[in-house]
């Protein structure tokens, strides 16, 4: 698993361990192997470090059944003024590095004729945000890579799926630090009007990693609380406290 050092990734890793998986985490933030026997320091943009990390797992376990690509970064600002070096870095982390890890693991899964690859996308791949164009483009690429890989790997019973979290407060996005008005504005776009929890995402990844998901591949699974499922989801919350003739029209 990549990107497991903190945030949603750390919760996913714990959930998979609870499910009985032996979880190895590749992350560039690990200072040394002293942090744990299954925590491997690896810069995913470095081919040599990724190859060495995967080989270490294979020496110790002899197999890799599930790959979760969760590593990421954030880049915000208008596209007109985007720093192109930063754009290349963002694409490298989300697109090239993801494919690099997949390429390292796919031969092992092909030999076993079975496997699960699960990639972190985002709701931004469905609807981009103003100021988040590069991030959205990167996550859209993840979705298309997921679909293409699913098609290529089907003959080996390897499923490839992506998950699209909506608004889950993390250190990276800072949702929880916004003003009350800004938080309300965002929550008004949700059918289930609450912030997402890392456990909501971990529940889905746990399912996609398991045997019960064996006939699902090439999918983008939305775990956003129904973000923008309807045009004005907040109206349902207004109507539940409303009475009288003025409450009968949901198009008001």
N, C-alpha and C positions, 0 to 999 in steps of 0.2 A: 504494500500500500504506500502511496505517496501522499505528502501533505498531512501527516498524522500527528505532527508535533503539538498542535493547538487547535482551538476552535472546533468547527464541525468535524474535521478530520480526526481529532483525538477522541471524540464521542463515537464516531463510526468504528474506530479501531477497538475501543472497549466493547462495543456491542458485538463485533465479530468474535472477539475473545470469549465473551459470554456465550456465544453460539457454539463454541468449541473449536474455532479455528486457531491455528498457530499463526499469529500476525507478526509479520516483519514490516517495519516502517523505514522507508527511505526518505530522508529529509536533510537539506543542507544546513539546517539550524543546529543539528546535533554536534556538540563540541568534540565529543570523543566517544569511543565505544564503551567507556565507563558508565554511560548513562543507561545501559541495558544491553543484554545479549542479543536482543532482536531489534535494536535501534541502530540503523546503519546510516552514517553520514554520507550523503551523496548529493552532488549538484546535478540536477536532472538535465541541465543544459550541457553537461560534460559526458561524452560517450563512454570514456574510459571508466569514470566513476560509476555510471549506471551498470555497465557490463560487470564490473568487479562486484557490485552489490548483489546483482542477480546470481552470479556464480557462487557467491558465499551462501546464499539461501539454498541453492541446489546442492552444495556440498553438505549442508547440515540437514536438509529435509528430503532431498531427492525428487521433489515435485513442487509445482505451484498450481494450485487449483483455481484461485481467484486473484484477479488483479483489480485494485481500486485506484484509479487515477484521480486524486483529489487536490494535488498541489496547485497553487495559484498565487496571483498578485493582483493589485488593483492599479488602474491608470485612469485618471479622470481629467476632464477639461475638454474644451471645444476642439473638434478635429482641425479646424482652420489653423490653430496654433500648436498642434500636437508636436512634441519632440520626437522626431522620427527614430532616434536611437532608442528612446523609451518604448516606442511602438514596436520596434523589432524585438526588444527584450520581452514585451508582453506576449507577442506572437510566439516567441521561442519557448516561453514557459508553458503556455496553454496548448500550443499546436505541435511544434517540433519535439518538445520534450515528451509530451504524451505519446507521440508516435514512436519515439526512441524506446520508451519503456515497453510499449506493446511489442515492438520488434524483438526485444530481448526475451520476452516471455512466450510469444506465440509458438516458436518451435517446440518448447516444452509441452505446451498444451496440445499441439498437434500430435506429438508422439503418444500422449495419453489418450488422444481422441476425445477430449472433454475439457471444458474450462468455462470460466465466467470472466468477462472483462466489463468493468463498470466505470463509466467516465462521468466526472462532474461537469455538467453544463451549467446553465443558469436560466432563470426566466428572461434575462436580457437577450438570450438567443431567440426568444419568441417576440418580445417587444423591447427594443432598446430604449435606454434612458438618455435624456439630454445630458451631455457631458460624459457619457459612458460609451461612446461609439466604438472605441478600440476594444474595450472589454467585450462589448456585444459581438463585434466581428470575430473575436477570438473564440467566444463560446459558440457562435454559429458554426465555426469551423469544426469544433469538437463534435457537434451534432452530426455534421456530414461525414466526418471520419468514422464516427460510431456506426452510421448506416452502411457505409462502404465496407468497413471491416466485418460487420455482421454478414453481409452478402458473401464476402470472400471466405469466411471461416465456417460457414454453416456445414459444409461437408464433414467437418471434424467434430461436430456437436459442440462447438464453442459459441456461446451466446455473447453478444456485445450490446450493451444498453447504456443509456445516459440518464442522469437525473437532473432535474431543473428546480433547485430551491428558489423560493421567492424571497421574502424579507425575514431573514433570520439574523438578529443582531449579533455581530461579531466585532472583534477589534478592528478588522479590516474595513468594514462598512460604516461603523459608527452610528447605526440607527438609534441605539439606546441613548446616545448623547445629544440627540436633536431636541429642539424645543418642543413643548407640548403641542403647539399648533402644527408644527411640521410632522410630528408623529401622528396626529389625528388625520392630517391630509393623506398620509401614506396608508394608514389603517383603513381609511374610507374606501380604498380600492380593493379590499379583501372581502370575499364571501364569508369566510370564517374570520371574524374581526379580532384577530390577535396576532402578535408576532409569532413567527415560526420558531420552533425549538430545534436544537441540534438533534434531539431524539426523534423528531418527526422525520428527519432525513435519514438517520441511522436505521429507523424501522424499514424504510424502503430499500436501502442498500442491503440490509440483512435478508430481505425477501428476494431481491435480485441475485444474491449470492447463493441462495439455497436451491434445492432440487425442485421445489414447487414452482419455480419460475422457468422451468426448462423449455417451455414452448413460447417464450417471450424473447425476441431478439430484434435489434434494429430500432428500438423504441426510445423516445424521449419521454420520460415519466415526470409529470408535473407534480411537484410537492410544494405548492405555493399558497395553499389555503384558498384556492379559487380566485387568485389575483386576476381581476378584469374578466372573470367568467361572464359577467353581465356588465352593461355599460355603467350602471350606477348601483353597485351592490349595497352601498350605505342606505339606500331607500328602504330596504327590507327592515333595517334596524330602526329607522324612523317610524315605519308603519306599525311595528309591533307595539309601540306606545301611543298609537294614534287612535282616535275615535271620531265618528261623524262622516258626513258625506265626502269631505275633502280628503279622506284617506283611501278612497276606493280606487283611485287612479295611480298606478305605479309609474306612470310616465310623467307625472307632475314634476 
